[in-house]
Amino acid sequence: MHFYLDGVHVDASAIAIGPDSYTMDLDLPPSGIAILAWSCPELRGIGDSRRLGLSVASIEVSQDAGASISA
């Protein structure tokens, strides 16, 4: 799994991996607006027609706790 913020690779030291989530400590630009992107290998489940490789259930952003992505 690779994450990018505004096209710049997020260093692995900024990412905590949980059993069903990723939590990132990121510095947002002063505007508070940024593009978060990710890439990963294709993951296929039996009978699963999705092609993106990672099912994202939610994205939460907090000024104090960073960003959390639940897969």
N, C-alpha and C positions, 0 to 999 in steps of 0.2 A: 504494500500500500504506500502510495506517495501522495502527499498533500502539497498544494501550491497556494500561496496567497499573493494575489496580483501578479501571477506568473512566476513568482520566485519560490523555489523549493523550500518547504518548511523542514528545518533540521529535525532529525529524529529525537534530539534532546528536548524538544518543545512538545513532544507527543507522548501521552501516557495511554497505554493500551489496556483496556479492561476486558472482561469476558464478553461483553456485547456493546462496547462503546470505545471511542477514541476521545480523549480530552486533550485540547491543545492550548498552550499559553502563547498568545500571539499579540504583537504590537500592531494595532490598527493605525492607519494614517489619521491625521488631525480631523479630517472630514468624517471619520467614523464609518466610511463606506469602503468596502474591499470585496474582491471576488475570491471566493474559496473554491478551489477545484481539486480533484483527486483522480488518480489512475490506479488500476489494480488489474491483476490477471482475471480473465474470464472465469467466473464460478458458475457451474451449472448444477442445478438440483433436479431430481427426477420429476418430470412433468412441469418444470419451471421454464416458461418461455422468455423470461427477461434476458436481455443481452448486455446489460451494463456492468455485470460482474459484482456489484455491491448494492444490496437493497438498503436504502437509507430510510429509517423510520422517522427520524426527527433531527433537527439541528437547533441547538439552544445556544444563545450568546449571552454572556454576562461580563460586565466590566470587571468584576472582581475575580471570577473563576475561569475566565477564558471561554473557549468555544467547546461544546461537547456534541459529538455526532454519534447517534445510536444507530447501529446497523442490525 
